[in-house]
Amino acid sequence: MMLSAKSLFQEIIDNDASYRLFCSIAASGETQGGWENGRIAALVPEGERALAPKIARHGADEDKHGRIFNALLNKRGLRPVRVPPETDYTMLLERHGIGLAHEKLKGDRPLTVEDIVTYLAHSRVTEQRAADQMAMLCAYFADHPEVGRAVRMISDDEDNHLAYTHEELLRLASAGHGPLIRRTLRECALAEIRVHRDVSLAVMAHMGRILGWPRARSAALAAGIHALYAYERLAGWRRMVTLTMPERRDALGGPATAAPEVA
């Protein structure tokens, strides 16, 4: 079979065990992101309080996505499976010092403006990855009877999140935080592409074992992941750090949209 992103994801979706792992990994990451954003919203410094409702909306969207992936599992009568640590993107980013440490978020001390820059820069990079991945899934599965509705909704939300990070970082840059923003974005992007490579390799290894892929196919997929990393390490990371005023202004200015019943 010719290797393609569409055929790869179709194979994962068609098998209950691989679908269960895929949705479990996605649900776990989204739920973790929801908690992080909720804590950041509660700890926003006094001078940035106007940002708190937008961060809370971001967190509510992430929680909603977690519920959507769990609903997709329930629709097939499947329960979430334990997420292998080597596939836990959110945890591995924190372990690499990207974003705000959970110990800080578990406390009650207000964050600083520098912390908000760190949060937004981290979000700018990771939301680019999420938006790109969901756009790819939309291209192939927007009309899929089982996952199409969920993919379309999550993709639209990720585009909102990405627009919001651009707009808020540009606002902070105009307030004099440009050098910190540029430095933090670069650090985040270079760390994220390494974590994304490692997580992708781990996820594909698990999928290969579940689906019984021949060694040659697994090797070809791994080579593709390494090639993407090489490109991103050379030049592709720059796309993650540029800032442009988005067409969607004030993308998180309202309340979170309710998740439709997808189960």
C-alpha positions in Angstrom: 0.0 0.0 0.0 1.3 3.5 -0.9 2.1 5.5 2.2 0.0 8.6 2.6 -1.4 10.5 5.6 -4.9 9.7 4.5 -4.4 6.0 4.2 -2.4 6.0 7.5 -5.2 7.7 9.5 -7.9 5.6 7.8 -6.1 2.5 9.0 -5.9 3.8 12.5 -9.6 4.9 12.5 -10.8 1.5 11.1 -9.2 -0.6 13.9 -10.7 -0.4 17.3 -7.5 -0.8 19.3 -5.5 1.8 17.3 -8.5 4.2 17.3 -8.8 3.7 21.1 -5.1 4.7 21.6 -5.4 7.6 19.2 -8.4 9.1 20.9 -7.1 8.4 24.4 -3.8 10.3 23.6 -5.7 13.2 22.1 -8.3 13.4 24.9 -5.5 13.3 27.6 -3.6 16.1 26.0 -6.6 18.3 25.5 -7.8 17.8 29.0 -4.3 18.7 30.4 -4.3 21.8 28.2 -7.7 22.7 29.7 -6.4 22.5 33.2 -3.3 24.5 32.4 -5.2 27.3 30.8 -7.7 27.4 33.7 -5.0 27.8 36.2 -3.2 30.5 34.1 -6.5 32.4 33.9 -6.9 32.3 37.7 -3.3 33.6 38.2 -3.2 36.4 35.6 -1.4 39.5 37.0 -3.4 42.6 37.8 -2.2 44.5 34.8 -3.3 41.8 32.3 -6.7 40.9 33.9 -8.4 41.7 30.6 -6.7 38.6 29.2 -8.1 36.3 31.8 -11.5 35.6 30.1 -9.7 34.8 26.8 -7.4 32.4 28.6 -10.4 30.8 30.3 -12.1 30.5 27.0 -9.0 28.8 25.6 -9.1 26.3 28.5 -12.8 25.7 28.1 -12.2 24.9 24.4 -9.5 22.4 25.3 -11.8 20.7 27.9 -14.5 20.5 25.2 -12.0 18.8 22.8 -11.2 16.3 25.5 -14.9 15.5 25.9 -15.3 15.2 22.2 -12.5 12.6 21.9 -14.0 10.6 24.8 -17.4 10.8 23.2 -16.0 9.4 20.0 -14.7 6.4 22.0 -18.1 6.0 23.7 -19.8 6.0 20.3 -17.9 2.7 19.6 -18.4 1.3 23.0 -14.7 1.8 23.8 -13.1 3.1 27.0 -10.0 5.3 27.2 -6.7 3.5 27.5 -3.7 4.5 29.6 -1.6 6.9 27.7 2.0 5.7 27.3 4.4 8.3 28.8 6.5 8.5 25.7 3.5 9.6 23.7 2.4 12.3 26.2 3.2 15.5 24.2 2.1 17.9 26.9 4.0 16.2 29.7 7.2 16.0 27.6 7.0 19.7 26.7 6.8 20.6 30.3 9.7 18.2 31.1 11.8 20.1 28.5 11.0 23.4 30.3 8.6 24.7 27.7 5.6 26.7 28.9 4.9 27.3 32.6 5.9 24.7 35.1 3.0 22.8 36.7 4.4 23.5 40.2 4.0 27.2 39.5 0.4 26.7 38.3 -0.5 24.7 41.3 0.3 27.6 43.6 -1.6 30.8 44.4 1.1 33.4 43.6 0.0 35.7 40.7 2.0 35.2 37.5 4.2 38.0 36.0 3.9 39.6 32.6 7.0 37.6 31.6 5.1 34.4 32.6 2.2 35.5 30.3 4.7 36.0 27.5 6.0 32.5 28.1 2.5 31.1 28.1 1.5 32.9 24.9 4.8 32.0 23.1 4.3 28.3 24.0 0.7 28.5 22.8 1.7 30.2 19.6 4.0 27.3 18.7 1.9 24.4 19.9 -1.3 25.8 18.4 0.5 26.1 15.0 1.1 22.4 15.2 -2.4 21.6 16.3 -4.0 23.9 13.6 -1.8 22.3 10.9 -2.7 18.8 12.0 -6.4 19.5 12.2 -6.3 21.2 8.8 -4.8 18.0 7.4 -7.5 15.8 9.1 -10.2 18.2 7.8 -8.8 17.8 4.2 -9.2 14.1 4.4 -12.0 13.4 6.9 -14.3 16.5 7.1 -17.2 14.4 5.6 -16.4 11.2 7.4 -19.6 9.9 9.0 -18.0 9.1 12.4 -15.3 11.7 13.0 -16.0 14.5 10.4 -18.1 16.7 12.7 -15.6 16.5 15.5 -12.7 17.2 13.2 -14.4 20.3 11.7 -15.3 21.8 15.2 -11.8 21.2 16.7 -10.1 22.6 13.6 -12.1 25.8 13.8 -11.3 26.2 17.5 -7.6 25.6 16.8 -7.6 28.3 14.2 -9.2 30.7 16.8 -6.5 29.8 19.3 -3.7 30.4 16.9 -5.2 33.8 15.8 -5.5 34.8 19.5 -1.9 34.1 20.3 -0.7 36.2 17.3 -2.8 39.1 18.3 -1.9 39.1 22.0 1.8 38.6 21.3 1.8 41.5 18.9 0.1 43.6 21.5 2.7 42.7 24.1 5.5 43.3 21.6 4.2 46.9 21.0 4.3 47.3 24.7 8.1 46.7 24.8 8.3 43.0 25.2 9.5 42.2 21.7 13.0 40.9 22.5 11.6 38.5 25.2 8.9 37.3 22.8 11.4 36.6 20.0 13.8 34.8 22.3 11.0 32.7 23.9 9.3 31.8 20.6 12.6 30.5 19.2 13.3 28.4 22.3 9.8 27.0 22.3 9.9 26.2 18.6 13.2 24.4 18.7 12.2 22.3 21.7 8.7 21.6 20.3 10.0 20.1 17.0 12.2 17.7 19.0 9.3 16.7 21.2 7.0 16.3 18.2 9.6 14.1 16.5 10.0 11.9 19.6 6.2 11.6 20.2 5.5 10.9 16.6 8.1 8.1 16.6 6.6 6.6 19.8 3.0 6.8 18.6 3.9 5.2 15.2 5.8 2.4 17.0 2.7 1.7 19.1 0.4 1.8 16.1 2.7 -0.4 14.2 2.6 -3.1 16.9 -1.2 -2.8 17.1 -1.8 -3.0 13.4 1.0 -5.5 12.6 2.9 -3.3 10.2 5.8 -5.0 8.4 9.2 -3.8 9.4 9.8 -2.0 6.1 6.6 0.1 6.5 7.5 1.1 10.1 11.0 2.0 8.9 9.6 4.1 6.1 7.3 6.0 8.5 10.2 6.6 10.9 12.4 7.9 8.1 9.6 10.3 7.1 9.3 11.6 10.7 13.1 12.1 10.9 13.1 13.9 7.5 10.3 16.3 8.7 12.4 17.0 11.8 15.5 17.7 9.7 13.5 20.2 7.6 12.0 21.9 10.6 15.3 22.0 12.4 16.9 23.7 9.3 14.2 26.1 8.4 10.7 25.0 9.1 10.7 26.2 12.7 10.7 29.8 11.5 7.1 29.5 10.5 6.2 28.8 14.1 7.8 32.1 15.4 6.6 34.7 12.9 3.8 37.0 14.1 1.2 38.6 11.8 -2.1 40.3 12.6 -4.7 37.6 12.0 -7.9 38.0 10.0 -9.8 36.7 13.0 -9.6 39.5 15.5 -10.6 39.0 19.1 -11.0 35.3 18.3 -11.5 34.3 21.9 -13.5 37.3 22.9 -16.8 35.5 23.6 -17.9 32.5 25.6 -16.8 29.0 24.5 -19.1 27.3 22.1 -20.9 24.2 23.4 -19.8 20.8 22.0 -22.5 19.2 19.9 -23.5 15.7 20.8 -21.1 13.6 18.8 -21.7 10.2 20.4 
